[in-house]
Amino acid sequence: MAYKTILTIVTDSELQSSALEAAITLATREGAHLDILCLGIDRTQTGYYYAGTSAVLMQETLKRAQDDAAAIEEAVKQRMAPESGTWSCDSAVAQIAGLSHIVAQRARFSDLVVLPKPYGENRGIEDEAIVESVLFDGRAPLLVMPEGADASAIGKRIVIAWNEGIEALAAVRKALPLLQGADLANIVVIDPPQHGPDRSDPGGMLSQMLGRHGVKAEISVLARTMPRISDVLNRHLGETGADMLVMGAYGHSRFREAIMGGATRNMLEGAKIPVFMAH
């Protein structure tokens, strides 16, 4: 199995803020078709206007979003002109509340979606909405690229965050093409449960499964010596020189993670290397 269709979504004509370069590199490396969606965002909330002004403002904001989509598409076509691989570029316009359908429709027919980090400087609410639409509505695997990360260098030393959850297993299955090409896949188990089928061999069954797929895997069992799971993971990533993390996304509800935090949100906020996620 290999990635034959890679999707990226661009929401700004300043292409440096997107993950387009990473998507180009990965598509070239995988011999995949690159699908680029140029999305103009109408950020208005139509229920909050004074009577009589809604139609005028709606028309103005829609026109602005259409102009943004056209400018993004033109910038993308200029960037892609010298590329020899196969690619396609489409544009669309959506309000924040309507992003899910457009994004999910494209994501569910893609083998991999490549996006920038949804949190941090110059990121908007649409970036988080796109990430969640890919994972929850599109059910597609997602590779989140931090700014400045080199896509050509990823996938040699991969860390798998393993908690026996269905989200983590889904991420591992969808990351198999990358794991099979890695020099080493390090399965990390943090504070394994004292009861359960894997209590005497944490991560053992996953290691066995990966080994049968030709993945070179090892297991690291870590104590939770820091307040957050993400802190322990980030420290381990730095110590091992990992170039990519594979993990399940949103084991808790999105609402809980938005209000109280969680491993998914914390990793996306602080990621310094690419993070491969699935739900």
C-alpha positions as CSV (number, residue, x, y, z in Angstrom):
1,M,0.0,0.0,0.0
2,A,1.2,3.5,-0.8
3,Y,-0.1,7.0,-0.8
4,K,-1.3,7.7,-4.4
5,T,-3.5,10.8,-3.7
6,I,-2.1,13.5,-1.4
7,L,-4.3,16.5,-0.5
8,T,-3.3,19.9,0.9
9,I,-5.5,22.9,1.5
10,V,-4.3,26.5,1.1
11,T,-6.2,29.4,2.6
12,D,-3.8,32.3,2.0
13,S,-2.1,33.6,-1.1
14,E,1.1,33.9,1.0
15,L,2.0,30.3,0.3
16,Q,4.7,30.3,3.0
17,S,2.1,29.9,5.7
18,S,0.7,26.8,4.0
19,A,2.0,23.2,3.8
20,L,2.2,23.3,0.0
21,E,6.0,22.8,-0.2
22,A,5.8,19.8,2.2
23,A,3.0,18.3,0.1
24,I,5.0,18.8,-3.1
25,T,8.0,17.0,-1.6
26,L,5.9,14.1,-0.3
27,A,4.0,13.7,-3.5
28,T,7.2,13.6,-5.5
29,R,8.8,11.1,-3.1
30,E,5.7,8.8,-3.1
31,G,5.0,9.2,-6.8
32,A,1.5,10.5,-5.8
33,H,-1.0,12.8,-7.4
34,L,-1.1,16.1,-5.5
35,D,-4.6,17.6,-5.1
36,I,-4.6,21.3,-4.0
37,L,-7.8,23.0,-2.7
38,C,-7.6,26.8,-2.7
39,L,-10.1,27.9,-0.1
40,G,-11.5,31.4,0.3
41,I,-12.9,31.8,3.8
42,D,-15.9,34.0,4.6
43,R,-15.4,34.6,8.3
44,T,-18.6,36.5,9.0
45,Q,-21.4,35.1,11.2
46,T,-24.6,36.1,9.5
47,G,-26.8,36.1,12.6
48,Y,-25.3,39.2,14.2
49,Y,-26.2,42.1,11.8
50,Y,-28.6,44.9,12.3
51,A,-31.8,44.6,10.3
52,G,-31.4,45.8,6.7
53,T,-27.6,45.4,6.6
54,S,-27.3,41.6,6.3
55,A,-27.7,41.3,2.6
56,V,-25.2,44.1,1.8
57,L,-22.6,42.7,4.2
58,M,-23.1,39.2,3.1
59,Q,-22.6,40.2,-0.5
60,E,-19.4,42.1,0.3
61,T,-17.9,39.3,2.4
62,L,-18.7,36.7,-0.2
63,K,-17.1,38.8,-2.9
64,R,-14.0,39.2,-0.7
65,A,-13.8,35.4,-0.1
66,Q,-14.2,34.8,-3.9
67,D,-11.4,37.2,-4.6
68,D,-9.2,35.5,-2.0
69,A,-9.9,32.1,-3.6
70,A,-9.0,33.4,-7.0
71,A,-5.7,35.0,-5.7
72,I,-4.7,31.8,-3.9
73,E,-5.4,29.7,-7.0
74,E,-3.3,32.0,-9.2
75,A,-0.4,31.9,-6.7
76,V,-0.6,28.1,-6.5
77,K,-0.7,27.7,-10.3
78,Q,2.4,29.9,-10.6
79,R,4.2,27.8,-8.0
80,M,3.2,24.5,-9.5
81,A,4.0,25.4,-13.1
82,P,7.6,24.1,-13.0
83,E,6.7,20.8,-11.3
84,S,6.8,17.7,-13.3
85,G,4.6,15.5,-11.2
86,T,0.8,15.2,-11.6
87,W,-1.3,17.7,-9.7
88,S,-4.6,19.4,-9.8
89,C,-5.9,22.7,-8.3
90,D,-9.4,23.7,-7.5
91,S,-10.9,26.7,-5.7
92,A,-13.9,27.0,-3.4
93,V,-15.5,29.5,-1.0
94,A,-17.0,28.6,2.4
95,Q,-18.0,30.1,5.7
96,I,-16.4,28.8,8.8
97,A,-19.6,26.9,9.7
98,G,-19.7,25.3,6.2
99,L,-16.1,24.2,6.0
100,S,-16.8,20.7,7.1
101,H,-18.6,19.4,4.0
102,I,-16.2,20.9,1.5
103,V,-13.1,19.7,3.3
104,A,-14.5,16.3,4.2
105,Q,-15.6,15.6,0.6
106,R,-12.1,16.1,-0.7
107,A,-10.3,14.4,2.3
108,R,-12.3,11.1,2.3
109,F,-11.0,10.4,-1.3
110,S,-7.4,11.2,-0.4
111,D,-4.8,8.7,1.0
112,L,-3.1,11.5,3.0
113,V,-3.8,15.1,3.9
114,V,-0.9,17.5,4.6
115,L,-1.6,20.7,6.6
116,P,0.3,23.3,8.6
117,K,0.0,23.5,12.4
118,P,-3.5,24.8,13.3
119,Y,-2.3,26.8,16.3
120,G,0.3,29.5,16.8
121,E,1.2,32.8,15.2
122,N,-0.8,33.8,12.1
123,R,-3.1,30.9,12.5
124,G,-6.9,31.4,12.5
125,I,-10.0,29.6,13.6
126,E,-10.3,28.1,10.1
127,D,-7.1,26.2,10.5
128,E,-8.4,24.3,13.5
129,A,-11.8,23.7,11.7
130,I,-10.0,22.3,8.7
131,V,-7.9,19.9,10.8
132,E,-11.0,18.6,12.6
133,S,-13.0,18.3,9.4
134,V,-10.2,16.1,7.9
135,L,-10.0,13.8,11.0
136,F,-13.7,13.6,12.0
137,D,-15.7,14.0,8.8
138,G,-13.2,13.0,6.2
139,R,-11.8,10.1,8.2
140,A,-8.5,10.7,6.5
141,P,-4.9,10.4,7.9
142,L,-3.4,13.8,8.5
143,L,0.3,14.9,8.5
144,V,0.7,18.2,10.4
145,M,3.8,20.1,9.3
146,P,5.4,22.6,11.7
147,E,6.8,25.7,10.0
148,G,10.2,25.1,8.6
149,A,10.1,21.3,8.9
150,D,11.9,19.5,6.0
151,A,9.5,17.0,4.4
152,S,12.3,15.4,2.5
153,A,14.0,14.3,5.8
154,I,11.1,12.7,7.6
155,G,10.2,9.1,8.1
156,K,13.6,7.6,9.1
157,R,13.2,7.6,12.9
158,I,9.5,7.5,13.8
159,V,8.1,7.5,17.3
160,I,4.6,5.9,17.8
161,A,2.7,7.1,20.8
162,W,0.9,3.9,21.9
163,N,-1.9,3.8,24.5
164,E,-3.8,0.8,23.2
165,G,-6.6,3.1,22.0
166,I,-8.5,2.7,18.7
167,E,-7.3,6.1,17.6
168,A,-3.7,5.1,18.0
169,L,-4.2,1.8,16.1
170,A,-6.0,3.7,13.3
171,A,-3.0,6.0,13.0
172,V,-0.5,3.1,13.0
173,R,-2.4,1.3,10.2
174,K,-2.7,4.4,8.1
175,A,1.0,5.2,8.6
176,L,2.2,1.8,7.5
177,P,3.7,3.0,4.2
178,L,5.9,5.4,6.1
179,L,6.7,3.0,8.9
180,Q,7.8,0.3,6.4
181,G,10.4,2.7,5.0
182,A,11.7,3.9,8.3
183,D,15.1,2.9,9.7
184,L,13.4,2.5,13.1
185,A,10.0,2.7,14.6
186,N,10.1,3.4,18.3
187,I,6.8,2.4,20.1
188,V,6.5,4.6,23.2
189,V,4.2,3.5,26.1
190,I,3.8,5.9,28.9
191,D,2.6,4.6,32.3
192,P,1.2,1.3,30.9
193,P,-1.9,-0.1,32.7
194,Q,-1.3,-2.6,35.5
195,H,-4.2,-4.7,34.3
196,G,-5.0,-5.9,30.8
197,P,-3.8,-8.2,28.1
198,D,-0.5,-6.2,27.5
199,R,0.4,-5.7,31.2
200,S,3.4,-8.0,31.1
201,D,4.5,-6.9,27.6
202,P,3.4,-3.3,26.9
203,G,3.4,-2.7,23.2
204,G,4.4,-6.3,22.4
205,M,1.4,-7.1,20.2
206,L,1.8,-3.9,18.2
207,S,5.5,-4.7,17.7
208,Q,4.6,-8.2,16.5
209,M,2.1,-6.8,14.0
210,L,4.5,-4.3,12.7
211,G,7.3,-6.8,12.4
212,R,5.1,-9.0,10.2
213,H,4.8,-5.9,7.9
214,G,8.6,-5.6,7.7
215,V,8.8,-2.7,10.2
216,K,11.9,-2.5,12.3
217,A,10.3,-1.7,15.7
218,E,11.5,-1.3,19.3
219,I,9.6,-0.5,22.5
220,S,10.3,2.2,25.1
221,V,8.3,2.2,28.3
222,L,8.4,5.6,30.0
223,A,7.2,6.8,33.4
224,R,4.9,9.9,33.5
225,T,7.4,12.1,35.2
226,M,5.9,15.4,33.9
227,P,2.4,16.8,34.3
228,R,1.3,16.3,30.7
229,I,1.7,13.3,28.4
230,S,2.7,15.7,25.6
231,D,5.7,17.0,27.7
232,V,7.0,13.4,28.2
233,L,6.5,12.7,24.5
234,N,8.3,15.9,23.4
235,R,11.2,15.2,25.7
236,H,11.5,11.6,24.3
237,L,11.3,12.9,20.7
238,G,14.2,15.2,21.4
239,E,16.3,12.6,23.2
240,T,15.9,10.0,20.4
241,G,16.3,12.4,17.4
242,A,12.9,11.4,16.0
243,D,11.8,13.1,12.8
244,M,8.1,12.2,13.0
245,L,5.5,11.2,15.5
246,V,2.5,8.9,14.9
247,M,-0.4,9.2,17.3
248,G,-4.1,8.8,17.6
249,A,-6.1,12.1,17.5
250,Y,-8.8,13.2,19.9
251,G,-9.2,10.2,22.2
252,H,-11.4,12.6,24.3
253,S,-14.1,14.8,22.8
254,R,-13.2,17.9,20.8
255,F,-15.1,20.0,23.4
256,R,-13.2,18.6,26.3
257,E,-9.8,19.1,24.6
258,A,-10.7,22.7,23.6
259,I,-11.7,23.6,27.1
260,M,-9.4,21.5,29.3
261,G,-6.7,20.5,26.9
262,G,-5.5,17.1,25.9
263,A,-2.6,15.2,24.3
264,T,-3.9,16.0,20.8
265,R,-4.2,19.7,21.2
266,N,-1.0,20.0,23.3
267,M,1.0,18.1,20.7
268,L,-0.4,20.3,17.9
269,E,0.4,23.5,19.8
270,G,3.9,22.5,20.6
271,A,5.0,20.3,17.7
272,K,8.5,20.8,16.5
273,I,8.5,17.8,14.1
274,P,5.8,16.5,11.8
275,V,2.9,14.7,13.5
276,F,0.9,12.0,11.7
277,M,-2.6,11.6,13.1
278,A,-5.8,9.7,12.5
279,H,-9.1,9.3,14.4
